[in-house]
Amino acid sequence: MSHPKTGPLLPHTAIPLDRKVPTFTRFGSYFEPWEFTDWLDESMSWKDTCYIGDWSPLQKMRVQGPDALTFFSSIAVNSFAKFDIGQAKHIILCNGSGKIMGEGILMRFGEDDFEFISGPGVPWALYQFRKGEFVSKLSHPQEFLFQVQGPKAVFTTEIAVGESLRDIGFMRFRDIVIAGVPCRALRQGMAGELGYEIQGPIEQGPAVFEAIMAAGREFGIRRLGGRTKMVNHVEACFPTPSVDYIPAMYGPEEQDFALTFSANARDVYRTTDGSYEYADISELYRSPAELGWKKNVRFDHDFIGRSALEVEHASAHRTIVTLVWNAEDVIDVYASMFRKDPNYLFMEMPRNILSCLFADQVTASDGSTIGISTSRCYSYFFREMLSLCVIDRQHAMPGTGVNVVWGRPGQKQKTVRAVVAPAPYKRDNRRADVETATS
């Protein structure tokens, strides 16, 4: 799309443009508002009320035909021994070395009809589909994805739909209608709270969005901006590609696949910063077990990476935890901005932007490296600086004291004390009972 005088227009996500918003951030190849009310207010929405956020830029891949299930079974670590029509699964895709290429949501519409929604997972799946000889049809639906999350999500969505949604179990979906538009409601919880993802034809997105906003006003619904949307991924422990791990696409066995990516996409996924110095980008690859997804792996079928994961599962030595950063040390980092001597690297609030993996070295008391911290963010709800951390299992016990090295190599660095805590850090309310819930 372009303007006759000014040229290409800013590619915007499916939520209607709010012209009062002056600043935008990137989501994939699109742009989204930085914040609407303010990031502190928006970060409380999934605890007190609910928010509506736009995940429409995620890629979609629909496979229909007799080999559709066979195809996804061949590339995903998950079991498909039980997979009902109307069910969704969080599937994980690995390379031959058992390192994650991508992950996302797979929905089953019919016996031979599936849709996969992901970031880097879709290009990898597409590459594998084209390599094989699967008797199925491939398409890429143009759909909006609106997430309504928080304790008031069920009431807001029910008013917009005009009927009860209490029959939809966790990770189940069914057809609905909002503002006269046929949609789907998937019950999930990417904020670690009760929530629904509303999916439908992209051109009808603005009408559906406006209807949900109108339904949620009495409950204090908020629009979720890009500045705070990823805070919930830390509080609820949802590791994310390009900010918590690098998709394993840069090794020799993935060279042909990498050629199918644009140069811009390859650069984005491997952009890194922070104190951790790595000899090879593969040090930032992750296996399912390292990200807390060991339970998703099932060896009841053949899939890419199975042999490597069988070996790792017998002796996995790293896992994911939350780190709670020492408040005094964090305050000193900010205080250094007001001293005349060189300051420490600034800690963006509430966290660094997307599409850059800030990897910080985590050490034990003897100075040995025991882990890598990512996704540092300030949680206004907890009033704490938090991060996710892939750490050696012997140091993963909650309450264990560790150190995070803050600052780039060659620049002034600060040793920040931290304490290991469970992941997720916030109580998991995704499966909250909605049968008797009242507003």
C-alpha positions as CSV (number, residue, x, y, z in Angstrom):
1,M,0.0,0.0,0.0
2,S,1.3,3.5,-0.8
3,H,0.3,7.1,-0.8
4,P,0.4,8.9,-4.1
5,K,2.6,11.7,-2.8
6,T,4.5,10.3,0.1
7,G,5.1,6.7,-1.1
8,P,4.8,3.5,1.0
9,L,2.7,3.7,4.0
10,L,3.7,2.3,7.4
11,P,2.6,-1.3,7.5
12,H,0.3,-1.4,10.5
13,T,-1.1,-4.4,12.4
14,A,-4.8,-5.3,12.3
15,I,-5.9,-3.2,15.3
16,P,-7.3,0.2,14.1
17,L,-4.7,3.0,14.2
18,D,-5.0,5.3,17.2
19,R,-3.8,8.7,15.9
20,K,-3.0,9.9,19.4
21,V,-0.1,7.4,19.6
22,P,3.1,9.1,18.5
23,T,5.6,6.2,18.8
24,F,5.6,2.8,17.2
25,T,7.7,-0.4,17.5
26,R,8.2,-3.3,15.2
27,F,6.4,-6.6,15.3
28,G,7.8,-8.8,12.5
29,S,7.5,-6.8,9.3
30,Y,4.7,-4.6,10.8
31,F,4.6,-1.8,13.3
32,E,2.4,-1.5,16.4
33,P,1.9,1.4,18.9
34,W,4.5,1.7,21.6
35,E,1.9,2.4,24.3
36,F,-1.7,3.6,24.6
37,T,-2.5,4.7,28.2
38,D,1.0,4.1,29.6
39,W,3.0,0.9,30.1
40,L,2.5,0.8,33.9
41,D,-1.2,0.9,33.5
42,E,-1.2,-1.6,30.6
43,S,1.1,-4.0,32.5
44,M,-1.6,-4.3,35.3
45,S,-4.4,-5.0,32.9
46,W,-3.9,-8.8,32.8
47,K,-4.0,-8.9,36.6
48,D,-6.9,-6.5,37.4
49,T,-9.1,-6.3,34.3
50,C,-8.1,-7.4,30.8
51,Y,-6.4,-6.3,27.6
52,I,-6.8,-6.7,23.9
53,G,-3.5,-7.2,22.0
54,D,-2.8,-7.8,18.3
55,W,-0.7,-10.8,17.3
56,S,-1.9,-10.7,13.7
57,P,1.6,-10.5,12.2
58,L,2.3,-14.1,13.2
59,Q,2.6,-16.4,10.2
60,K,-0.1,-18.9,9.4
61,M,0.1,-22.2,7.5
62,R,-2.9,-24.4,6.7
63,V,-2.4,-27.9,5.6
64,Q,-5.4,-29.9,4.3
65,G,-5.4,-33.5,2.9
66,P,-4.7,-37.1,3.8
67,D,-1.0,-36.5,4.8
68,A,-1.6,-33.4,6.9
69,L,-1.3,-35.2,10.3
70,T,1.6,-37.3,9.0
71,F,3.4,-34.2,8.0
72,F,3.1,-32.4,11.4
73,S,3.9,-35.6,13.3
74,S,7.2,-35.9,11.2
75,I,8.4,-32.4,12.3
76,A,7.0,-31.9,15.8
77,V,8.3,-33.4,19.1
78,N,4.8,-33.7,20.4
79,S,2.6,-36.8,20.4
80,F,-0.5,-36.8,18.2
81,A,-1.9,-40.1,19.6
82,K,-4.7,-37.9,21.0
83,F,-5.6,-34.8,19.1
84,D,-9.3,-34.0,18.9
85,I,-11.0,-31.9,16.3
86,G,-11.5,-28.5,18.0
87,Q,-8.3,-28.9,20.0
88,A,-5.0,-26.8,19.8
89,K,-1.5,-27.9,20.8
90,H,1.6,-26.0,21.5
91,I,4.1,-27.8,19.2
92,I,7.8,-27.6,19.1
93,L,10.0,-28.1,16.0
94,C,13.7,-29.0,16.2
95,N,16.5,-29.6,13.8
96,G,18.5,-32.8,13.5
97,S,20.5,-31.9,16.6
98,G,17.5,-31.4,18.8
99,K,17.7,-27.6,18.9
100,I,14.6,-25.6,18.5
101,M,13.8,-24.1,15.1
102,G,10.5,-22.7,16.1
103,E,7.3,-23.4,18.1
104,G,3.7,-22.3,17.9
105,I,0.0,-23.3,18.1
106,L,-1.4,-26.1,15.9
107,M,-5.2,-26.2,15.6
108,R,-7.2,-29.1,14.2
109,F,-10.2,-28.1,12.2
110,G,-11.1,-31.5,10.8
111,E,-9.8,-35.0,10.3
112,D,-7.3,-33.8,7.7
113,D,-7.4,-30.1,8.2
114,F,-4.8,-28.2,10.4
115,E,-3.5,-24.6,10.9
116,F,-0.1,-23.8,12.3
117,I,0.5,-20.3,13.8
118,S,4.1,-19.3,14.6
119,G,7.0,-17.0,14.0
120,P,10.1,-18.8,12.7
121,G,8.3,-22.1,13.0
122,V,6.2,-21.6,9.9
123,P,9.2,-21.1,7.5
124,W,10.8,-24.2,8.9
125,A,7.6,-26.2,8.5
126,L,7.1,-24.8,5.0
127,Y,10.7,-25.8,4.1
128,Q,10.1,-29.4,5.3
129,F,6.7,-29.6,3.5
130,R,8.3,-28.7,0.2
131,K,11.1,-31.2,0.7
132,G,8.7,-34.0,1.3
133,E,6.0,-35.7,-0.9
134,F,3.0,-35.1,1.2
135,V,-0.4,-35.5,-0.4
136,S,-2.0,-32.3,1.0
137,K,-2.9,-28.8,0.0
138,L,-1.0,-25.8,1.5
139,S,-2.3,-22.3,2.0
140,H,-1.5,-19.2,4.1
141,P,-4.7,-17.7,5.6
142,Q,-4.9,-13.9,6.0
143,E,-6.3,-13.7,9.5
144,F,-6.3,-11.3,12.5
145,L,-5.3,-12.7,15.9
146,F,-6.7,-10.7,18.8
147,Q,-5.8,-11.8,22.3
148,V,-8.2,-10.9,25.2
149,Q,-6.4,-11.8,28.4
150,G,-7.1,-11.2,32.1
151,P,-9.6,-12.0,34.8
152,K,-12.3,-10.0,33.0
153,A,-11.6,-11.6,29.6
154,V,-14.5,-14.1,29.7
155,F,-17.1,-11.5,30.5
156,T,-15.8,-9.1,27.9
157,T,-15.7,-11.7,25.2
158,E,-19.1,-13.1,26.1
159,I,-20.7,-9.7,25.7
160,A,-19.0,-9.2,22.3
161,V,-20.2,-12.7,21.2
162,G,-23.6,-12.5,22.7
163,E,-23.5,-16.0,24.2
164,S,-21.7,-18.1,26.8
165,L,-18.2,-19.3,26.2
166,R,-18.0,-21.5,29.4
167,D,-18.1,-24.6,27.3
168,I,-14.7,-23.9,25.7
169,G,-12.0,-25.8,27.6
170,F,-8.4,-24.8,27.8
171,M,-6.6,-25.1,24.4
172,R,-10.0,-25.8,22.7
173,F,-11.8,-23.6,20.2
174,R,-15.1,-23.2,18.4
175,D,-16.8,-20.9,15.9
176,I,-18.4,-17.7,17.1
177,V,-19.7,-14.5,15.6
178,I,-18.7,-11.0,16.6
179,A,-20.2,-7.9,14.9
180,G,-21.7,-10.1,12.3
181,V,-18.3,-11.6,11.5
182,P,-17.7,-15.4,11.6
183,C,-14.7,-15.9,13.9
184,R,-13.1,-18.6,16.1
185,A,-12.5,-18.3,19.9
186,L,-9.5,-20.3,21.1
187,R,-9.1,-20.4,24.9
188,Q,-5.5,-20.0,25.8
189,G,-3.5,-17.7,28.1
190,M,-0.4,-16.1,26.9
191,A,-0.4,-13.7,29.8
192,G,-0.6,-16.7,32.3
193,E,-4.2,-15.6,32.9
194,L,-7.6,-16.7,31.6
195,G,-7.8,-15.6,28.0
196,Y,-9.1,-16.1,24.5
197,E,-7.6,-15.6,21.1
198,I,-10.1,-14.4,18.5
199,Q,-9.3,-15.3,15.0
200,G,-11.0,-14.3,11.8
201,P,-10.6,-12.7,8.3
202,I,-8.0,-9.9,8.3
203,E,-10.2,-7.5,6.4
204,Q,-12.9,-7.7,9.1
205,G,-10.4,-7.1,12.0
206,P,-11.3,-3.5,12.7
207,A,-15.0,-4.2,13.2
208,V,-14.3,-7.2,15.5
209,F,-11.8,-5.1,17.4
210,E,-14.2,-2.3,18.0
211,A,-16.9,-4.6,19.2
212,I,-14.6,-6.2,21.7
213,M,-13.4,-2.8,22.9
214,A,-17.0,-1.7,23.4
215,A,-17.9,-4.9,25.3
216,G,-14.9,-4.5,27.6
217,R,-15.2,-0.8,28.6
218,E,-17.4,-1.6,31.6
219,F,-14.6,-3.9,32.8
220,G,-11.8,-1.5,32.2
221,I,-10.3,-3.1,29.1
222,R,-6.9,-1.8,27.9
223,R,-5.2,-1.7,24.6
224,L,-1.9,-3.4,24.9
225,G,1.1,-1.6,23.4
226,G,4.4,-3.1,22.3
227,R,6.3,-1.6,25.2
228,T,4.7,-3.8,27.8
229,K,3.3,-6.8,25.9
230,M,6.3,-9.0,26.5
231,V,6.5,-8.4,30.2
232,N,3.9,-11.2,30.6
233,H,6.2,-13.6,28.8
234,V,8.7,-13.2,31.6
235,E,6.2,-13.3,34.5
236,A,4.5,-16.4,33.0
237,C,7.7,-17.9,31.5
238,F,6.9,-18.1,27.8
239,P,10.4,-18.1,26.2
240,T,10.4,-16.3,22.9
241,P,12.5,-16.6,19.7
242,S,15.0,-13.7,19.1
243,V,14.7,-12.6,22.8
244,D,15.3,-15.8,24.7
245,Y,16.9,-18.1,22.2
246,I,18.2,-18.1,18.6
247,P,16.3,-20.4,16.2
248,A,18.9,-23.0,15.2
249,M,19.1,-21.9,11.5
250,Y,22.8,-20.9,11.2
251,G,24.5,-24.3,11.2
252,P,25.8,-26.2,8.1
253,E,22.9,-28.6,8.1
254,E,20.5,-25.7,7.8
255,Q,22.2,-23.8,5.0
256,D,19.6,-24.7,2.4
257,F,16.8,-23.6,4.8
258,A,18.5,-20.3,5.6
259,L,18.5,-19.4,1.9
260,T,14.7,-19.4,2.0
261,F,14.8,-16.6,4.6
262,S,15.3,-13.0,3.6
263,A,18.6,-11.5,4.6
264,N,16.7,-9.1,6.9
265,A,15.0,-12.0,8.8
266,R,18.3,-13.8,9.3
267,D,19.9,-10.6,10.6
268,V,16.9,-10.0,13.0
269,Y,17.0,-13.5,14.5
270,R,20.7,-13.4,15.2
271,T,20.9,-9.9,16.7
272,T,22.5,-10.1,20.1
273,D,23.7,-7.9,22.9
274,G,24.7,-8.2,26.6
275,S,27.6,-9.4,28.7
276,Y,27.6,-13.1,27.6
277,E,30.5,-13.6,25.2
278,Y,30.0,-16.6,22.9
279,A,32.4,-18.2,20.5
280,D,29.6,-19.4,18.2
281,I,26.0,-18.4,17.8
282,S,25.0,-22.0,18.5
283,E,25.6,-21.3,22.2
284,L,22.3,-19.5,22.1
285,Y,20.4,-22.3,20.6
286,R,18.1,-24.1,23.0
287,S,16.5,-27.6,23.3
288,P,13.0,-28.2,24.6
289,A,14.2,-29.3,28.0
290,E,16.3,-26.2,28.5
291,L,13.2,-24.0,28.0
292,G,11.0,-26.0,30.3
293,W,9.3,-28.0,27.6
294,K,10.7,-31.5,28.3
295,K,7.2,-32.8,29.0
296,N,6.1,-31.9,25.4
297,V,8.6,-34.3,23.9
298,R,7.2,-37.8,23.2
299,F,9.1,-40.6,21.7
300,D,6.1,-42.5,20.3
301,H,6.7,-41.4,16.7
302,D,9.6,-40.5,14.4
303,F,10.4,-36.8,14.1
304,I,13.3,-34.5,13.2
305,G,15.8,-34.5,16.1
306,R,14.4,-37.5,17.9
307,S,17.8,-39.3,18.3
308,A,19.5,-36.2,19.7
309,L,16.7,-35.6,22.2
310,E,16.7,-39.2,23.4
311,V,20.3,-38.7,24.4
312,E,19.7,-35.3,26.0
313,H,16.6,-36.5,28.0
314,A,18.8,-39.1,29.7
315,S,21.2,-36.4,31.0
316,A,19.7,-32.9,30.6
317,H,21.9,-30.6,32.7
318,R,20.2,-27.2,32.2
319,T,16.7,-25.9,32.9
320,I,14.9,-22.6,33.0
321,V,14.3,-20.5,36.1
322,T,13.3,-16.9,37.0
323,L,15.9,-14.6,38.4
324,V,14.9,-11.9,40.9
325,W,17.5,-9.1,40.6
326,N,18.7,-7.3,43.8
327,A,16.9,-4.0,44.0
328,E,19.9,-2.1,45.5
329,D,22.2,-3.2,42.7
330,V,19.6,-2.3,40.1
331,I,19.1,1.2,41.7
332,D,22.8,1.7,41.5
333,V,22.8,1.1,37.7
334,Y,20.2,3.9,37.3
335,A,22.0,6.1,39.9
336,S,25.2,5.9,37.8
337,M,23.4,8.1,35.2
338,F,23.6,11.0,37.7
339,R,27.2,10.6,38.6
340,K,30.1,12.2,36.8
341,D,32.1,9.0,36.4
342,P,31.2,6.6,33.5
343,N,27.7,5.2,33.9
344,Y,26.6,1.6,33.5
345,L,24.7,0.4,30.5
346,F,21.1,1.8,30.7
347,M,18.4,-0.6,31.6
348,E,15.5,0.1,29.3
349,M,12.1,0.2,31.1
350,P,10.3,-2.1,31.3
351,R,12.5,-4.2,29.0
352,N,14.6,-4.1,25.9
353,I,12.9,-4.0,22.5
354,L,12.0,-7.1,20.5
355,S,14.3,-8.7,17.9
356,C,17.4,-8.5,20.0
357,L,18.6,-11.3,22.3
358,F,20.1,-9.6,25.4
359,A,22.2,-12.5,26.8
360,D,23.8,-11.7,30.1
361,Q,26.4,-13.9,31.9
362,V,25.3,-15.6,35.1
363,T,28.0,-16.7,37.5
364,A,28.3,-18.6,40.8
365,S,30.1,-17.2,43.9
366,D,33.4,-18.6,42.6
367,G,33.0,-16.7,39.3
368,S,32.3,-19.7,37.1
369,T,29.6,-19.3,34.4
370,I,26.5,-21.3,35.3
371,G,23.8,-19.8,33.1
372,I,22.6,-17.2,30.6
373,S,20.0,-14.5,31.6
374,T,17.5,-13.2,29.0
375,S,14.4,-11.0,28.8
376,R,15.3,-8.8,31.8
377,C,12.3,-6.7,32.6
378,Y,10.7,-4.6,35.3
379,S,7.5,-6.0,36.7
380,Y,5.4,-3.2,38.0
381,F,3.0,-5.9,39.5
382,F,5.8,-7.4,41.6
383,R,7.9,-4.2,41.8
384,E,11.0,-6.3,40.9
385,M,13.5,-6.6,38.1
386,L,13.1,-10.1,36.7
387,S,14.6,-12.2,34.0
388,L,14.5,-15.7,32.6
389,C,17.6,-17.8,32.9
390,V,18.8,-21.1,31.4
391,I,21.0,-22.4,34.2
392,D,22.9,-25.5,35.3
393,R,20.6,-27.8,37.2
394,Q,22.8,-27.9,40.3
395,H,22.2,-24.1,40.7
396,A,18.4,-24.2,39.9
397,M,17.0,-24.6,43.4
398,P,14.8,-21.6,44.4
399,G,16.6,-19.4,46.8
400,T,20.0,-20.0,45.3
401,G,22.1,-16.8,45.1
402,V,23.8,-16.0,41.8
403,N,25.3,-13.0,40.0
404,V,24.4,-11.4,36.7
405,V,27.0,-9.5,34.9
406,W,25.4,-6.3,33.5
407,G,27.1,-4.4,30.7
408,R,28.7,-5.0,27.4
409,P,32.2,-6.6,27.3
410,G,34.9,-3.9,27.2
411,Q,32.7,-1.4,28.9
412,K,31.9,-0.6,32.5
413,Q,30.1,-3.6,34.1
414,K,28.1,-4.2,37.2
415,T,27.8,-7.4,39.2
416,V,24.1,-7.6,40.1
417,R,23.1,-10.1,42.8
418,A,20.1,-12.2,42.0
419,V,18.1,-15.0,43.6
420,V,16.8,-18.1,41.7
421,A,13.0,-18.4,41.7
422,P,10.5,-20.7,40.0
423,A,9.4,-20.3,36.4
424,P,6.7,-19.2,35.9
425,Y,7.1,-16.6,38.6
426,K,3.5,-15.4,38.6
427,R,0.7,-17.9,39.5
428,D,-0.6,-19.7,36.5
429,N,-4.3,-18.9,36.1
430,R,-4.7,-20.0,32.5
431,R,-7.0,-22.9,33.5
432,A,-9.1,-20.9,35.9
433,D,-12.6,-22.3,36.4
434,V,-15.1,-20.3,34.4
435,E,-18.2,-22.4,35.1
436,T,-19.4,-20.3,38.0
437,A,-17.4,-17.1,37.4
438,T,-19.5,-13.9,37.8
439,S,-18.5,-10.3,37.0
